[in-house]
Amino acid sequence: MIKFPLQRLFLWLCAVLCTASSLAQTAINDTDLYEECEGLITDTGGAANGYGEGETETITICPPEGEETVWIEWQVFMLDPLSTISIYDGDSSFGPLLAQGTNGQLDGLVYVASESNPTGCLTVNFTSGEGSNVGGDFAFSVNCGQPCNILTPVVNVDNPSPYRICPGEESNFEGASSFSSGSSELVEWRWDWNGDGTIDETTDNAYTTHVYEDAGIYRVQMSVLDDEGCESIQLTNYMVHVSNDPEWGISPLELDVCTGDEVNLEVVIEGQEYVLAPSVDFGGGLFIPDQVGECFTSELTFTQFIPGQTIDDASTAMEELFMNFEHSYMGDLTVSFICPNGQSVQVHNQGGAGTFLGIPVDNDADPNTPGVGFDYFWSPDATNGTWVDNAGGTLPAGTYESFQPFSNLDGCPLNGVWQIEICDLLGLDNGFVFDWSIQFADSLYPVDQSFTPTFGLECDSTFWSTPQQEQHNLISGQWNCAEVGVTMETPGVQVYTAHAVNNFGCEYTQNVEVEYVTFSPFIESSSEIFCGGEAVELEVLLSNGAAGDLSVVWIQSPYLSDTLGAVVSVSGLTQPELFQANVGQTFDDYPGLACEATADVLIGTCEITIPNVVSPYSSSGDNDNFRIPGIQSYADVEITILNRWGNVVFESDDFGAKPFWDCAADGASSGVYIYILTVPVEEGPLVVTDINGERREYNGEGPFVFEGVFHIVD
């Protein structure tokens, strides 16, 4: 029973005064006849007290001159079970009964004088019961003419909320599915792009576009107007999520590599959570000078809540009120938090005498210097008493009970300007508010107050591109996928662009700059052939000419004079030999870059040895094929092999490329075979050891033709 008047007061404040504050109010017992086109008819007690027991009141509402009919809308209908209200279609209780109700049965309903009612009037009869439990409230607004059809705005029926779009992108919005409950036609669509209550754009059709430049969460409120001049009152609350920037994980974004080395490119990207954080972190610093009886305020503005959302139960809706504060005298202060409609809760009302709050500068000679503020909180769940209950010395930082109940804030709108008010009622002291805030329960915030875009790693959602793509060697992966391995043989700077498309359809890019540094070692030889016992000099050279440290390690060979150093010599060759060196280089101009590659050179000989016996069918396998050691040094060597009857059994026009005849594979039988060998040497010497073991040197211009026989034995 103690809370009932407060509950009734909040109900009136929210349901009546907040929605019909501009209407003139008339109690039902003030007049029998009401002839106006607007106004608010209340119970006998008005907004403050409600009705009592044993009341019977009747009021007739008629249209003034020039109007044909009236209609009423119940703003509050909160009756006890023993009280009733009846509505009649006429200028007395003898008219047809339109409705009758008790409790909350008629709340929000609309009643209009019928077309068959010649007076255009409505009559309302109220009767309350007898008893201690009788009491309640009611109020209805009065209007002339016919009530508006109910208009229902609908946004983007094919794109359910939240609508995911990209910043700076022109996005389509439509309200074509909006409708009227009656026969009226919609003629205007009004768009509020950020839910601040201001119409930003008006269109005469259901289609429009809008560009959100910045990432964030936006609430689109669209209303519609019909051809009878009526506007929808329902809120669309259509949420738009505008993608935020991702976090790239590609590293490094600039690198130097050697020409020919593989560059592994991998798209590494992660969407970042966007949270529509309430703008309630802190208010500004506030100096509380010693002006006796004067109050000082600071403001915070909330816009994150659903329009029209109110506090039903402050004991669960309010987590804490906070203030970082210092003051030299608790006993002369009042501290209040005020919500947007003027309701307030006083957390401290004097008392506590000279208790310090924080560490004040208690010096009249230096009154404008702030001290050290302590963090003070007030919470509905606190059980340790108020400031006054804990007074004495310096009040410790912590959480305290409020002087007034948090229920004082029941019914407060969440959006709007909230204030802290501090009044200093005595002289000789001052203080400072450094910060303050209000923490609401998380459950009050709409569920769509955050988002995290996602990126898929499937091909075409994440991929790479480069302007000179066709000039690259593709080593692994594909350009249109998240991973690709590439290289360039030519030096220069290449820019690779990583592309990533998130589930909003937004594409983000990140550039990776790679400089290919020339590294192409080669071996220069003093001669391409080893001939006459004169050593061949080999030297590792670099094509880049860049300054830096060079290392050379030759792959072991019995013909090399050394395995280390850029210059070595070759001797003792009896047949062509491939010489290889592992070459490394660091660069003065590219710190940290080290290139490695293998260079090789083929050194031939001027000596060939023609065998006289081949044994393809022996078990040793040492002499299975007809070979001419050293013939690999010469190109386009021709050979023809005939059997004893003059039939060709093997021939080749480039015997150096495949320098043997597999006798067994061709089914050659034992016996005598004839060879005709043509070596197209332009200039000697050519040293030949024939089947008889004779060594002969040929000079001059070729080609040189050799004929002889050899034996295939079992």
N, C-alpha and C positions, 0 to 999 in steps of 0.2 A: 504493500500500500504506500510505503514511503517513496518508492521509485516511480509510482504511476504518474504523478504530476510532471516529473521530468520527462518521462517517456512521451507523455501527451504533448509536452512543449516541443520536443524534438520532432515529433510527427508533424505538428503544425508548421514548424519552421521549415522542414524539408518538403512536405507534400503540399503545403498551401502557400506560405509566405514566399518560398523560393520560386514557385512557379506562377504565382498570381499576385506578386507584390504590388503591381500597378493597379489592381482592381479595388474599387471601393467596397467596403465590407458592411453588410447589413445583417443584424441578427433576425432570426425568423419571427421573434416576438415584437420586433420594432414596428412592423406594418402588416396590414392584411393584404394590401395590393402593391405590387412592384411593377412599375412601367418604365423599364430602362432596357437598353440593348447590351449592357455589360454590367458586371458587378459580381460580388461574391456573397452568397447567402449562407450564414453560419448558424450553428446551434445557439441556444439562448445564452450560453456562457462565453461565446466568442472564442478567440484563439487561445486565451489563457486558461479558462476554467472548464469548458465543456458544459453539457446539460446536467440537470438534476432529476430527481424522481418525481412522478406524478404530474408531468407536464403534458399538455395538449395544445398544439399550435398548428395553425393553418395559414398558408400564404398562397396568394394567386399571382402568377407572373404573366403579364399581358404585354403585347407589343405596343410601343408608343405610336403616336400618329405617324403615318407614312410607312409603317412596317406591317407585314401580314401575319407573321407567326414568330414564335420563340422556341428555343430548345435549351436544355440544361445538360451540364456534364458534371458528374459527381467527382469532386476532387478528393474528398475524404468521406468514407462511409464506415465508421467504426462504432457500431451500436452494441449494447449489451443484449442478451437473449430476450429480455422482457420488454424491449422497446422496438417499435416498428415505424416505418415510413411508407406512405402510400402516395402514388402519383396518378393524377386523373387528367384525362384529355379534355379539358374545358375550363371554364371560369369558376367552377365550384366542385365540390365533392360529389355532385350528382353526375358528373361526366363519366365516360367509360374509364375503368381502371386500367392504366398502362402497366403498372408494376407495383409490387409490394415486397419489402425486404427487411431483414434484421441482420445482426452481426456485421459481416463485411460483404453481404451478397450483392449490393449494387455498386460497389466501389469501381470507379473508372467508367461506368456505363453512361450512355447518352440517350436522352429522351426528347422527342420533338413532337410538337402539336401536329396532328394528322391533317390531311387535306380536307377531310369531312368535318373538321372542327371549325365552325364559322367564326369563333372568337379568336382563334390563334393563340389561346391562353393555355397554361398548364397550372394545375393546383396541386400543392404539396401539403400533405397532412402528416404531422409528427405526434406520436404518443409515446411517453416513457412510462415504465412500470414503477412499482413501489418496492422499496427494500434497500438494504445497505449496499448491495452489489450493483445497483443501477448507476449507470454513468457511461459517458462516451463522447464522441465528437462526430460532427458531420459538417460538410460544406459543399455547395455546388455553385458552379459559375453559370451565368446567364448570358445567352447570345440571341440575336435576332436572325430571322431568315431560316435557311436550311443548314444543318451541319455538313461539314465537308466530308467527302468520301475519304476513306482511309487510303492514303497513298503509300506504297511500299517501294522504296528505292532498292535496286539490286545492281551491284557492280561486277562486271566481268564474270558472267556465269560460267564461261568455258575455262576460266583460269581461277580456280579456287584460291582463296587467301591462304598463305601469303603468296603474293605475286613476285617472283624472283626476276629481277632485271639488272642491267648493267648501268653504272654511272655514265652520264652524258649520252645515253641512248634514248632515242625517241620511242616511247612505249605507247601501246594502244590501250585505251580505256573505253568501255561501253556500258551503257545503262539501259540497253534495249529490253531487258527482261523486267524492268520496273513496271508496276501496274497499279491501277486504281480499283478499289473495291466496288465502285459503281460504274456509271456510264460515262463519266468524265474522261477527257483525253489529256494525256500528258503533253505539255507544250514547252517545258523548259527544264533543263538539267543544270544544277548548280554544284560546282566542284570545289571542295576544300581540300587542297592537296596535302596539307600537313596536320589536319585535325585541330587547328587552333581556333575554330569557330568563325573564321573569316572566309567568305566566298572569294576564291581566287579566279574562277573562270565560270562563265555562263554560256551555255550552248542551246540552240533551238532544235537540236537533234541529239540522239543518244550516243553519238560517237565523237571522240576527241583523242588527242595525244598529249603527252606531257613528258618532260625531260627532268629527271632528278640528277643534278650534277654531282652530288656528294653521296658517298656510301652512308648507309644508315637504315633505320626502320621508320617508316612513315605510315600514318593512319589516314586513309582517304575517307572523308565524310561527304557523300553525295546526297543531295536532296532533290526532289522533283516538284514541279508546279503544274497544276492542271488548268484546263481552260475555264474553270470557275474561280480561279484565283486562290485556290487552296494549296498549301505546301505540306509536304510530308514532314512528320516530326520524328519518325524512326531513324535511328543512326545506323549507317552501313558498317562502320568499323572495319573497313577493308584494309588489310595490312599489305604494305609493299616493302619488300626487303631489297635494298640496293647493295650489290656486292661490294665488299671491301678488298683491299689489296692483299695478296697472299704473301707468304714468306718463302723466298727462294733459298735453296740449300746448295746451289751449285758453287763449287770452289775448286781452284781459283777462277776468277773472271778474266784474268790475263795470264798467259803463260808463254814461254819460249820452248820450242821443240826443234829437233833436228829434221831436216828434210828426209822423208822416207820413214820416219817414226810414226807409229800409230797414236792417234789422239782419240781417247775414249770419251765420248760425250754422253752424259746421262741427265735427264730432266729430274731434278729433285725440287719438289714444291709442296707446300702445305697450306691449306686454307686456315685463316685465322678467325677466331671467335669474335663476333661483334656483339657487344652488350649495350643496350640502351640504358646506360647507367642513370639512375635518378640524379637530378641536379640538386642534391641535398647534402653534399659533403660538408661544406662549411659556409657560414655567413661571414660577412666582413667583420674586422675588428671594431669594437664599439667602446668608446670612452664614456664612463659614467661619472660626469662631474658632480660636484657637491652642490646641486641646485635643489633646495628643499622642496619636496612635493612635486618635482618635475619628473616625468617619465620619458624614457628613451627606448626607441625600437629599432630593430633590424629585420630585414625581410629575406625570405627564400621563396622562389617560385617553382611550383611543381607542374609539369605538363605531361608526365609519362603515363598517367592513368587513363582508363577509359572515360570519355566525357560523361559527366553526370554521376560517376562512381562516388559513393559516400561511405563513411565509416559506420558499419552496423554495430560493432561492439569494440570499443576502443581498448578494452582489456586484452583483446587478442590481436587487434589490428596494429596497435602501437607497441613496438618493441622497446624503444627507449627515447627519451629526450636528453639532449646533451648540451653542456656548456663548459668551455674552458674559461675560468673566471678567477679574478682576484679582487678582494675588497677588504677594507680594514674594519668593517663593522656590520655583522650579519643582522643585527637587531632592527635596522631601519629600512630593510629592503623588502620589496615584493617582486617576485619573478613569475611571469605568466607566459604561456604559449597560446597564441590566438590563431584559429583556423580561418579560411577564406570567408566564411559567412558571419564571422564575429563571435562565434562560440569560443570559449577559452577554458583552460585549466590553469589554476594558480598552484605552482609547485612549492612556493614559499611565500609566507605572509608574516613578515617581521619576526620577532622573537629570536632568541639566541644571543642577545646583548652584544658584547664586544668580541664575539668569536671571529677570528680571522678566516677568510676564505682565500686559499692559496697563500702566497707570500707577498702581501702588499707592501708598498712603500709608504709606511705610516709616518709621514713627515710633512707637516703643513707648509714648510718652506719649499718643498719640491713636489707640488701636488699633481703635476702633469706627467710624471715619470711612471711608466707601468712597472709592476713587479713581476712575479712569476705566477702564471695561472695554473690551477689544478683542474683535472678532468672530473666534472660532476655529472652524474647521470640520474635520471628518474625513470623508473620502470614500473609497470603494473604488477610485476611479480616480486618487487622488492619487499622484504619483511624486516628490515633493520631499522625502521622508523624514519622520520622526516629529518630535515636539517636541525630543527629545534630539538628533537629528541637526542641528537648527537652533539649538541652545542658544547663549547668550552675549548679554550686554547685556539688551535687551528683545526678547522674541519678537514679531516682526511679526504683525499680523493676517493671516489667510489660511487656506488649506486645507492640511491635513497628512495623512500616513499614520497609521494606527492602530497602536498597539503590538501588539495581538493581531489576528488576521485577522477580517474581518467574517463569515467562515463560522461563527464561534462562535454567530451568531444564526440559522443555518439551522434550520428547524423551529419557530421562535418563533411563537406565536399573535399575530395583529395586533391584535385587539381586547383591551382590558384595560388594566391600569395598567403603564405604563413608568416607569422611574426613572433618574435620574442620581445617582451615588454618588461623593462626593469625600472622600478620606481624607487627613488632614494627619498625617504621621508624625514630624515634628520640631517643636521649639518655636521661639519668637522670630519668628513671622511670622503673617500672616492674609490673608484675601482675601474677595472677594465675587463671587457669581454673580448677574448682573443678569437675564439671560434665557437660556433654552435651548429647543431644539426638536429634533424628528426629522422629516426629510423623506423620505417614501417615494416610490417611483416612481409616476407617474400610472397606469401600467398595472395597479396593484394595486387601484385603486378601481373599484367597479362602474360600468358604463357609464351606468347610470340615476341618476347622482348629481347631475344638473342637469336643468332644464327651462325653457322660455320659452313662456308662453302666447301665443297669437296672436289677433288681432282682425280680423275681416273688415269691409270697408266696405260690404258689400251691405245693401240695405234690410232692416229688421227685426232685423239684428244690431247695427247702430248707428243710433240714431234720437233724436228730440227730443220732448219733451212740455212742456206748460205748463197750469196749472189753467184759464186763460181762453182756451183755444185757439180757441173759436168766435168770440171777439171780435176776433181778429187778421185783418189782410189778408194773405193768402198771395201773395207776389210771385214767388217762384221755389222750385223743389224741392218736397218733400213732407215732412210731419211725421215719417213713418215711415222716413226716410232720413237719411244722415249729413250732408247739407247742405240747409238751408232758408233762404229769405229772407222776412222778415216785417216788418210794421210795425203800429203802433197809432196811431189818431187821437186817442185820449183819453190824458190824462196819467196818470202813476202808475208804480209799480214793478212790473215783471213778472219772475218767476223762471222761467227756462228750464232744463230738466234734460236733460243729455246722458246717453244710455243706451248701454252697450257690453257685448256678450256675447262672451266668448272661447270658445276651442275646448274648455274644460273645462265649458262651460255656465254659467259664473258671470257674473252681471250686476253691473256697476259703474256708478255714477252720479257726475255732476259738475254742480253748479249754476252758472248764469250769471245775474247780477242786472243787469237793465237798467232804468234810470229814464227814462221818456219825459217830456221837458220840453215844456210847452205852447209851441208856436210856430205861430201862425195869423194872420199879418198881413192886414189888409184896408184898403181905401181908402174913406174917407168923403168924399162929395161934397156941396157946398152945394146942388146941384140935380141932378136926374136928367136934365135937358134943358138945352140951350143955346138961349136964346130972347131975342130983342130986343137982342142984342149985349152983354148983361151977362155978364161972365166967370164961369165956374164954378170954385170953389175945390176942389182935391183935396188930401186929407191922409192920409198913411199912419199907421195906428194898429195897436197890438198888443193882442191879447186877453189876454196873460199878465200884463202890468203889472210884469214883473220888471225889476230894475235891471240896467243894462248898457249897452254902446255899441251904437248903431243906425246902420246905413248904408242909404241909399236911392239907387238909380240908376234913373231912368225910361228906358224904351225910347223912343228918339227919335221925336218927332212934331212936325209943323209947327204944331200947335195948342197945344203946351205952352209955358209961359213959361220953363221951365228943365228940365234933366235931372237935377239933383242937389237933395237936400233933401227933407224929409218933406212940405213944403207947396208946391204949384204951382198955377197957374191955367190954365184952358182957355178959348180964345176963337176966333172965326172959323169955327166948325163949319158946314158946309152939309148934312151928313148924319151919322147916328150913327157914333161912333168908340169903339173899345175902347182904353183906356189901361192900360198895364202898368208895374209897377215891381218891380225886383229888390231884395228886402229882406234884409238880414243883421243878426244880433244876436249879441253875446257877453253872457255872464251873470256877474255878480259872484258868485253862489252856486254856479256850475258852471264852475270854471276849466278852460280848454281846450275848452269846448264852444262851437261857432259854428254858428248855424242860418241857413239860407238858404231863401228861398221867393219865388215870384212872386205878387204880388197884382194884381188887375185890376178895372176898373169900366167899364161901358158908359154913355157919355153920349150921349143922343139930342138931336134938335133939334125945335123946334116948327114948322119950315118944310118944306114939301114942294113939289116942282116937277113938274107934269104935262106930259109931252112932247106935241107935236103932230105929229111925224113920226118914223117908224121905217123903217130901211132894212136889212132882214135879208139882202138879196141883193147888197149892195155888197161890193166887195173889201176895203174898209178894215177892216171888223169893228168899227168904233167905235160903231155904233148899231144893233146886230143885234136887241136885245130891247126890249120895251116895259117901261120902268122908271120908277118914281116915286121919285126921290131924296128921302131923309128919311122915307120911309114906315116904315122899320124901327123908328122910335121908338115906334110904336103897335102895340098888340096887337089881334088879332081884327078886322083890317081886311078888309072884304068888297069884292070887285070882280067885276063881270060885264062881259064884252066881247062885243058883237054885231056881226055883219057888216051890210052895207047892207040885207039882206033881213030883218033882225031875228032871225037865228039866233044862238044862243049859241055862241061859238067858244072861250071860256075863262071860267072862274070859279074863285074861291078865297074861303074864309072866314077866311084868315089870311095876307093878302098881304104882311104885314111879315116873316113867317118865310121866305118865298121871294119876294123883291120884284122879280120880273120875269115876263114872259110870253115864252116862246121861240116867236116867230111862225113861223119857218121850220120848226121841228120839228113844229108842228101843221099845216103846209102852207097857211098863210095866203097868199092872193094879194094883189096890190096893190089898193089901193082905200081907201074910207072905212070906218072902224070907230067904233062907239059904245061909250063906257065909262060905267059907273055905279059910283061909288066911295063907299063908306060908311065914315067914320072915326068910331069910337065914343068920342069924347072927352067925358069927364064935365064938364070945365071948360077953357075956352080959356086962353091964346090959341092959335090955329092959323093959321099964315100959309101961304097957298097962292098959288103962281104958276101960273096956268093956261096953256092952250095958246096963248092970245093974248098971253102975256107980262105979263098984268095981275097985280099983287101985291095980295092982299086979306087982311086979318086978321079972323079969326072969334073971337068971344068968347062967353061964356055956356056953356050946357050943350049937349052933343051928344046923339045923333050928328049929324055933319054929312054931308050927301049932296051929291056933285058929279056932274054929268052933262056930257058933252061928246064931241067927236069928235076923232080923229087919223087920220093917213094912213100907210099902208104903201106905200112906193115901191120901185121896182126899183133 
